[in-house]
Structures are given as structure tokens and as C-alpha cells.
Amino acid sequence: MLGLAPDRSYVFHADNLPVLAALPDASVDLIYIDPPFNTGKVQRRTSLSTAQDPEGDRTGFAGKRYRTTVAGDSSFGDSFEDYLGFLRPRIEQAYRVLRPMGTLYFHVDYREVHYCKVLLLDAIFGRECFLNEIIWAYDYGARTKRRWPAKHDNILVYVKDPKRYTFNADAVDRIPYMAPGLVGPEKAARGKLPTDTWWHTIVPPGGRESTGYATQKPLGVLQRIVAASSNPGDTVLDFFAGSGTTGAAAKAAGRRFLLVDESAQAIKVMEQRFAAMPDVVFRRGICDDN
């Protein structure tokens, strides 16, 4: 076992399978994972910084000139010969470590979602434990003219027990009615509970939220998941942690988190992101306390 302190959150620089295997049965309340999507491509994100310079390469507000420089670059290969074979032992461990009222959010794209649902998650959790398919829709990036442009991801939601699970509807951020005049002023002012289709922008390169990490997911999406499917003091696990957005959302909501990633780039981003949090412990492998 890992010997984790109950008042600490942890980030593991490691292969996630041995970390999962070392966690106790029924020890986490919520799992969100955003595994590589098996696109067959190299995912890349370049971070830029700007400084005012009369001889710069771009023009900003009021005609001022700025020079841009590359601040950093991150990338990873997103290709597996046996994608489901890679994921299966990890999802089996995820099922084992979930508490009885726990929930798994499995974030994937349109290329793999149907295989993952039928051949992986239904097989491990059971079809009766499938709760939702959330469509995260956004409108950013290139548009092909050869087919309908793909501008959404899929998030499959499974519970450990379909008769007893955590779902805090009152804690979720509410959204405006599309036709507020039809529901009356009181309902319009309160807003409505989101449906299974979530409109939320991606993290724009160079934006305030951006860490420069390829495939970073928006904090708003994870805040909604954490609020709905966990309670204060619960433990939230993300074993494809990337930039650490799950941890940031959990920490802000008063939850403990366990993050795992084997990418040195991801760990560097998370070290910067959690630098001001003394209760976050970084470990290399499953035995190192440093």
C-alpha cells in the first residue's frame, strides 16, 4: 500500500497501473480520467509570450507593437496498437478502488467512445451502471469542408451502484434558460440545471487559464463534475492527470486529490500549478516521499 496521509493530496510521477494496484479497495469517491484519445497523431501545444517592442512582429490595442517569443513546447504521442487492451486493466483497478457510492467520468472522443462503452465500461461496470453520456461541445479550431466538423468530446459516466450514488444537483452551477420569457422572472433569475450537453470553450492558447500543456481541459468542466459527484472531504482520483485540472478543481472545492502521470512535462506543469500548496506531496514512483 502507498501509506498516504489523509490530510494530504498527492501527485505521482509514475506509470498509473502500479499506483492503482497499490491503492486500497473502495478508497476513492470520484474518478475522472481523460486518457489519450488514440488519434494516431502527436499532440502538441506551443506557449507564446509577448513583450512590447516598437519593432515587434504583431500589432495590439491602440496600434502598439509587440514581439512574440516561444516560451515552451509540449507534446506526446497519441497512438496505441491495442487501445482497449491498454485501458482494460486500468479500468478494472478503477472499479476496485471506487467506493460504493462512487462515480467514474471517462472522457474520450468520437473515434473511440462506442468501443470504450460497449467493449470496456459496460463489461467492467455493467450496463445497468451507465448513468450518462455527457457531450462537451465547443466551437474553436479548424473546420473541414469534407464532413461535419467534429466540435465535441464525449464523457461517459458510470456509477458503482445504480441505486445509490452521489449526485448533488443543488451544488451544480446553473445556466440561463434559452427562452427566459417563457418560464417567468423567478425561474429565469435562478437559471436551470445543465443537461447532458455542456457548452464550454476550450482553454485558449495564451489565455489566463492556460498552462501551456497540450490537451489541457477547462477548469469549468471539472468544477461541475467535482461539485455534482463528490462531497467536501472526499477523495478525487485522476490517473491521466496531464496539467492537473482535476486536482485544481478538487482543491478549490475542499476535496483531497490523487493525481498520476508518467510524463515529465505534465509533472513540471503540476509542480508550477500547485507550488503554493504545501499540503500537495509529489512522489516519483510509488515509494518515494520526496
BELKA-V473149 format. One record per residue. N is the residue number from 0. RES is the residue in one small letter. PHI is phi in degrees with one decimal (* if undefined). NEAR is the number of other C-alpha atoms within 10 Angstrom. D_LAST is the distance of its C-alpha to the last C-alpha in Angstrom with 2 decimals. Layout:
# BELKA-V473149
n: {N;N}
res: {RES;RES}
phi: {PHI;PHI}
near: {NEAR;NEAR}
d_last: {D_LAST;D_LAST}
This chain:
# BELKA-V473149
n: {0;1;2;3;4;5;6;7;8;9;10;11;12;13;14;15;16;17;18;19;20;21;22;23;24;25;26;27;28;29;30;31;32;33;34;35;36;37;38;39;40;41;42;43;44;45;46;47;48;49;50;51;52;53;54;55;56;57;58;59;60;61;62;63;64;65;66;67;68;69;70;71;72;73;74;75;76;77;78;79;80;81;82;83;84;85;86;87;88;89;90;91;92;93;94;95;96;97;98;99;100;101;102;103;104;105;106;107;108;109;110;111;112;113;114;115;116;117;118;119;120;121;122;123;124;125;126;127;128;129;130;131;132;133;134;135;136;137;138;139;140;141;142;143;144;145;146;147;148;149;150;151;152;153;154;155;156;157;158;159;160;161;162;163;164;165;166;167;168;169;170;171;172;173;174;175;176;177;178;179;180;181;182;183;184;185;186;187;188;189;190;191;192;193;194;195;196;197;198;199;200;201;202;203;204;205;206;207;208;209;210;211;212;213;214;215;216;217;218;219;220;221;222;223;224;225;226;227;228;229;230;231;232;233;234;235;236;237;238;239;240;241;242;243;244;245;246;247;248;249;250;251;252;253;254;255;256;257;258;259;260;261;262;263;264;265;266;267;268;269;270;271;272;273;274;275;276;277;278;279;280;281;282;283;284;285;286;287;288;289}
res: {m;l;g;l;a;p;d;r;s;y;v;f;h;a;d;n;l;p;v;l;a;a;l;p;d;a;s;v;d;l;i;y;i;d;p;p;f;n;t;g;k;v;q;r;r;t;s;l;s;t;a;q;d;p;e;g;d;r;t;g;f;a;g;k;r;y;r;t;t;v;a;g;d;s;s;f;g;d;s;f;e;d;y;l;g;f;l;r;p;r;i;e;q;a;y;r;v;l;r;p;m;g;t;l;y;f;h;v;d;y;r;e;v;h;y;c;k;v;l;l;l;d;a;i;f;g;r;e;c;f;l;n;e;i;i;w;a;y;d;y;g;a;r;t;k;r;r;w;p;a;k;h;d;n;i;l;v;y;v;k;d;p;k;r;y;t;f;n;a;d;a;v;d;r;i;p;y;m;a;p;g;l;v;g;p;e;k;a;a;r;g;k;l;p;t;d;t;w;w;h;t;i;v;p;p;g;g;r;e;s;t;g;y;a;t;q;k;p;l;g;v;l;q;r;i;v;a;a;s;s;n;p;g;d;t;v;l;d;f;f;a;g;s;g;t;t;g;a;a;a;k;a;a;g;r;r;f;l;l;v;d;e;s;a;q;a;i;k;v;m;e;q;r;f;a;a;m;p;d;v;v;f;r;r;g;i;c;d;d;n}
phi: {*;-83.7;64.8;-88.9;-74.8;-69.3;-103.7;-125.2;-106.0;-132.2;-123.6;-105.9;-92.5;-168.5;-61.7;-72.1;-65.5;-64.9;-64.9;-59.5;-63.7;-88.0;-78.7;-67.5;-56.5;47.7;-116.3;-127.7;-97.8;-146.0;-122.2;-121.0;-133.6;-128.1;-68.1;-52.9;-87.4;59.9;-80.3;78.9;-116.2;-91.8;-82.4;-137.7;-138.0;-107.4;-96.9;-116.3;-123.8;-126.4;-143.7;-63.7;-157.2;-60.4;-105.0;-69.5;-98.0;-145.7;-110.1;-112.7;-60.2;59.7;78.5;-70.8;-96.6;-133.6;-106.5;-103.4;-132.4;-78.4;-89.8;177.4;-144.9;-132.9;-158.6;-154.9;-77.3;-120.5;-152.9;-134.3;-68.9;-129.4;-61.9;-67.3;-65.8;-66.4;-79.4;-54.7;-64.2;-73.4;-71.5;-61.7;-67.3;-59.8;-61.2;-63.8;-84.3;-69.8;-72.4;-55.8;-98.9;-80.6;-135.7;-112.3;-109.5;-114.4;-97.4;-149.0;-114.3;-65.2;-69.5;-117.8;-60.0;-70.2;-65.5;-64.2;-67.9;-74.3;-90.8;-118.3;-73.7;-60.8;-69.6;-89.1;-86.7;100.2;-58.8;-68.9;-96.2;-75.4;-100.8;-154.6;-116.7;-89.7;-102.7;-93.6;-105.0;-143.2;-141.9;-156.0;100.1;-67.9;-128.9;-75.3;-111.2;-101.9;-163.7;-67.6;-60.9;-80.3;-131.6;-156.1;-118.0;-111.8;-124.9;-87.1;-116.7;-124.8;-113.3;-71.1;-133.4;-67.0;-99.2;-154.8;-152.5;-81.1;-152.6;-102.3;-60.0;-70.9;-89.6;-81.4;-59.9;-96.0;-121.1;-68.4;-70.0;-71.3;-129.3;-61.4;-67.3;-90.1;-112.4;91.8;-64.7;-66.8;-65.6;-61.8;-69.2;-78.8;79.6;-124.0;-67.4;-58.6;-89.4;-86.4;-116.4;-110.0;-92.5;-155.4;-63.8;-71.6;-81.0;-71.2;-56.7;82.1;-73.2;-60.9;-82.3;-66.2;-101.4;84.2;-89.2;-59.7;67.8;-57.6;-98.5;-68.0;-61.6;-59.8;-65.3;-71.6;-61.6;-65.5;-62.8;-63.2;-62.8;-74.6;-116.3;-151.5;-121.9;-52.6;88.9;-69.9;-107.8;-113.3;-116.9;-137.1;-102.3;-129.2;-70.9;58.2;-81.9;88.0;-60.9;-59.8;-64.3;-62.2;-67.0;-64.6;-60.7;-63.3;-96.1;78.4;-109.4;-87.5;-130.9;-126.3;-119.4;-135.4;-158.1;-96.8;-84.1;-64.5;-63.6;-63.2;-62.7;-61.3;-62.7;-70.0;-60.4;-70.7;-68.0;-108.4;-59.5;-91.2;-115.0;-66.9;-88.9;-100.1;-106.5;-100.1;-128.9;-95.9;75.7;-100.7;-113.8;-79.1;-91.4;-92.4}
near: {11;14;11;13;10;9;9;13;24;20;25;24;22;20;16;20;17;13;20;24;18;14;18;14;15;15;17;25;25;27;28;23;21;20;17;20;18;19;14;12;11;13;15;14;18;15;17;14;12;16;11;14;14;13;11;14;12;15;15;9;6;6;9;13;17;18;15;14;12;10;11;12;14;15;16;15;13;14;14;14;9;9;15;16;11;12;14;17;16;17;21;17;19;27;23;19;23;24;19;19;20;25;31;27;23;22;21;21;21;13;13;15;19;13;14;19;20;13;12;20;23;16;13;18;20;16;14;13;18;20;15;13;18;19;19;20;17;15;14;11;11;9;12;9;7;6;7;8;12;15;16;19;18;21;22;21;20;27;27;22;18;16;9;11;18;17;18;14;13;10;15;18;15;14;15;14;17;11;9;14;10;10;13;10;11;9;14;17;13;12;17;15;15;16;9;12;13;16;14;14;15;20;20;14;17;14;9;8;14;17;21;23;26;22;18;21;20;18;17;15;18;18;21;16;21;29;21;17;25;26;20;13;16;18;22;29;28;26;26;21;27;28;27;29;24;30;30;18;23;28;21;11;17;14;21;23;26;24;28;27;22;18;16;12;18;22;24;13;17;24;18;11;16;18;11;9;11;9;14;20;18;20;16;14;17;18;12;11;14;7}
d_last: {16.95;13.49;13.64;13.00;13.92;17.19;16.70;13.54;13.49;11.03;10.86;10.50;11.07;13.44;17.10;17.99;20.34;18.12;15.95;19.33;20.67;17.97;18.79;21.60;25.11;26.24;22.92;23.00;25.87;25.88;24.82;25.44;25.01;26.33;26.25;27.74;31.49;32.79;34.93;35.08;34.14;31.38;29.97;29.59;29.00;29.80;28.89;31.59;31.87;35.25;36.81;40.40;42.55;46.37;46.18;43.43;43.58;43.82;45.75;44.39;45.97;49.23;49.40;46.51;45.05;41.35;39.53;36.74;33.93;31.33;27.95;26.01;26.55;24.73;26.15;25.76;28.30;29.74;31.81;31.81;34.71;34.19;32.57;33.41;32.37;28.90;28.63;30.41;27.81;25.28;27.95;28.89;25.39;25.48;28.77;27.48;24.55;26.79;28.35;32.18;32.66;29.95;30.52;29.37;29.95;30.20;30.65;32.68;35.66;39.33;39.07;37.11;37.54;40.62;39.28;36.01;37.99;40.69;39.10;35.52;35.07;38.58;38.21;34.94;35.40;39.21;41.54;42.23;38.61;38.89;39.02;39.20;39.01;37.90;39.14;37.06;39.64;39.24;41.56;39.95;40.11;42.76;45.69;47.43;51.22;51.41;50.14;48.84;45.65;42.54;40.97;39.07;36.17;36.37;34.06;35.00;34.42;34.44;34.28;33.65;36.93;39.67;41.36;38.46;35.61;34.06;35.86;36.19;38.99;39.51;35.94;36.29;37.31;41.03;42.79;46.32;49.33;50.92;54.33;53.81;57.56;58.02;55.80;56.92;55.32;53.27;51.51;51.19;49.44;47.00;46.25;45.60;42.81;41.47;42.80;41.06;41.51;39.05;40.01;37.03;36.52;33.72;31.18;33.35;31.99;31.68;31.98;30.19;27.93;27.14;23.68;25.36;23.82;26.40;27.58;25.92;27.60;29.16;27.60;31.04;31.13;27.83;28.84;32.02;30.38;27.92;30.82;33.17;31.20;28.79;29.10;27.18;24.32;24.22;21.30;21.53;20.14;20.27;19.29;20.73;18.96;20.01;19.97;18.67;22.11;21.94;18.95;20.83;23.95;22.41;20.74;24.08;25.94;24.02;22.31;18.83;17.41;15.52;15.35;15.08;16.03;16.06;17.34;15.48;18.00;17.21;13.47;14.64;17.20;14.99;12.64;16.00;17.45;14.99;14.20;16.45;15.05;12.79;12.89;11.22;7.65;6.39;5.66;7.34;10.12;10.79;9.21;5.55;3.82;0.00}
